[in-house]
Amino acid sequence: MAKIFNIKNFDERKQFEIKLQIALLNNTLKIKANSKNPEKYDEYIQERIEKMREILDTTAKFKVMDGDKTLYSSEVIGEL
């Protein structure tokens, strides 16, 4: 079971930091999907996930929600 974080429970700065990491991650996943060498993006993707873990102070699988909307789920994207 994943730990659930609601983005609205954080101050504006932390919300920005979390959303930034999610945006960077999502952009990288799109680029990776169209790359001839997708494995070269794995380390960067893992760095984004670890940065979110650091911001959220968790080592568990986790979800970031904005109300009912899932912004990130480690169960969907998974660990590399």
Residue frames relative to the residue before (quaternion, step in Angstrom):
aa qw qx qy qz dx dy dz
M 1.0000 0.0000 0.0000 0.0000 0.00 0.00 0.00
A 0.3688 -0.7493 0.5152 0.1925 3.54 -0.88 0.96
K 0.4624 -0.6293 0.5500 0.2961 3.52 -1.21 0.64
I 0.2236 -0.7998 0.5482 0.0990 3.60 -0.85 0.96
F 0.0955 -0.7741 0.6256 0.0191 3.53 -0.92 1.05
N 0.2273 -0.7449 0.6100 0.1463 3.57 -0.90 0.93
I 0.4908 -0.7016 0.4409 0.2691 3.56 -0.65 1.17
K 0.6332 0.5638 -0.3246 0.4193 3.59 1.10 -0.69
N 0.6131 0.5637 -0.3479 0.4304 3.60 1.24 -0.27
F 0.6538 0.4944 -0.3074 0.4834 3.60 1.29 -0.04
D 0.5686 -0.5689 0.4524 0.3852 3.55 -1.22 0.41
E 0.7206 -0.4778 0.2872 0.4123 3.58 -1.27 0.40
R 0.6423 0.5352 -0.3284 0.4395 3.59 0.96 -0.82
K 0.6885 0.4682 -0.2803 0.4776 3.56 0.89 -0.95
Q 0.5957 0.5489 -0.3601 0.4627 3.60 1.06 -0.69
F 0.6530 0.5148 -0.3062 0.4635 3.57 0.94 -0.92
E 0.6659 0.5134 -0.3021 0.4491 3.59 0.87 -0.95
I 0.6645 0.4940 -0.2993 0.4742 3.58 0.95 -0.87
K 0.6771 0.4881 -0.2930 0.4663 3.59 0.87 -0.96
L 0.6110 0.5465 -0.3461 0.4563 3.58 1.07 -0.69
Q 0.6691 0.4925 -0.3028 0.4669 3.60 0.87 -0.91
I 0.6422 0.5135 -0.3199 0.4707 3.59 1.01 -0.80
A 0.6542 0.5066 -0.3155 0.4646 3.60 0.95 -0.84
L 0.6508 0.5067 -0.3139 0.4703 3.58 0.94 -0.86
L 0.6451 0.5237 -0.3050 0.4655 3.56 1.00 -0.85
N 0.6839 0.4884 -0.2915 0.4570 3.58 0.83 -0.98
N 0.6406 0.5145 -0.3260 0.4676 3.60 1.00 -0.78
T 0.6589 0.5082 -0.3064 0.4623 3.56 0.95 -0.85
L 0.6330 0.5259 -0.3333 0.4600 3.60 1.00 -0.76
K 0.6375 0.5116 -0.3236 0.4766 3.61 1.04 -0.74
I 0.6569 0.4973 -0.3075 0.4760 3.58 0.94 -0.88
K 0.6423 0.5387 -0.3141 0.4456 3.57 0.95 -0.91
A 0.6452 0.5492 -0.3177 0.4257 3.58 0.97 -0.87
N 0.7532 0.3609 -0.1943 0.5145 3.59 1.15 -0.59
S 0.5201 0.6689 -0.3895 0.3610 3.56 1.29 0.12
K 0.4802 -0.6400 0.5183 0.3019 3.54 -1.22 0.58
N 0.7584 0.2339 -0.1301 0.5943 3.58 1.27 -0.48
P 0.0662 -0.8636 0.4975 0.0472 3.62 0.56 1.10
E 0.5935 0.6048 -0.3672 0.3835 3.59 1.09 -0.62
K 0.5940 0.5917 -0.3744 0.3961 3.61 1.11 -0.48
Y 0.6529 0.5108 -0.3099 0.4656 3.61 1.26 -0.25
D 0.4704 0.7200 -0.4212 0.2880 3.60 1.24 -0.34
E 0.6640 0.5068 -0.3170 0.4492 3.60 0.88 -0.88
Y 0.6596 0.5015 -0.3087 0.4670 3.59 0.94 -0.86
I 0.6270 0.5289 -0.3296 0.4675 3.59 1.00 -0.81
Q 0.6620 0.5014 -0.3028 0.4677 3.57 0.92 -0.88
E 0.6169 0.5425 -0.3384 0.4588 3.60 1.06 -0.72
R 0.6470 0.5102 -0.3236 0.4651 3.61 0.97 -0.80
I 0.6526 0.5056 -0.3132 0.4695 3.58 0.97 -0.86
E 0.6635 0.4992 -0.3034 0.4674 3.59 0.94 -0.87
K 0.6206 0.5288 -0.3442 0.4655 3.60 1.05 -0.71
M 0.6416 0.5009 -0.3287 0.4789 3.60 0.99 -0.76
R 0.6166 0.5400 -0.3401 0.4610 3.60 1.01 -0.79
E 0.6490 0.5202 -0.3033 0.4649 3.56 0.99 -0.89
I 0.6651 0.4998 -0.3001 0.4667 3.60 0.88 -0.94
L 0.7419 0.4076 -0.2089 0.4897 3.57 0.95 -0.93
D 0.3024 -0.7829 0.4839 0.2479 3.57 1.32 -0.25
T 0.5341 0.5929 -0.4295 0.4228 3.55 0.72 1.16
T 0.2291 -0.7407 0.6101 0.1632 3.53 -1.25 0.50
A 0.5382 0.6331 -0.3861 0.4005 3.58 1.33 -0.15
K 0.5911 -0.4668 0.4727 0.4574 3.54 -1.33 0.09
F 0.0227 -0.8376 0.5448 -0.0339 3.57 -0.97 0.77
K 0.2318 -0.7146 0.6421 0.1528 3.48 -1.43 0.37
V 0.1831 -0.7284 0.6451 0.1408 3.53 -1.19 0.63
M 0.0995 -0.8127 0.5742 -0.0048 3.54 -0.65 1.19
D 0.1403 -0.7145 0.6728 0.1309 3.52 -1.33 0.44
G 0.7668 -0.1579 0.0447 0.6206 3.53 0.21 1.33
D 0.8044 -0.1951 0.1867 0.5292 3.58 -0.63 -1.17
K 0.6118 0.5767 -0.3335 0.4264 3.59 1.28 -0.25
T 0.3184 -0.7345 0.5704 0.1841 3.58 -0.88 0.99
L 0.2285 -0.7801 0.5717 0.1112 3.57 -0.70 1.13
Y 0.7827 -0.0487 0.0628 0.6173 3.57 1.11 -0.74
S 0.0303 0.7741 -0.6323 0.0115 3.54 -1.11 0.72
S 0.3876 -0.7246 0.5218 0.2290 3.56 -0.70 1.07
E 0.5978 0.5613 -0.3601 0.4449 3.59 1.20 -0.39
V 0.6778 0.4564 -0.2876 0.4995 3.60 1.16 -0.54
I 0.7427 0.3805 -0.2125 0.5084 3.56 0.77 -1.06
G 0.2522 -0.8157 0.4849 0.1897 3.55 1.03 -0.78
E 0.5075 -0.6146 0.5131 0.3185 3.48 -1.35 0.19
L 0.3719 -0.7337 0.5299 0.2064 3.54 -1.06 0.77
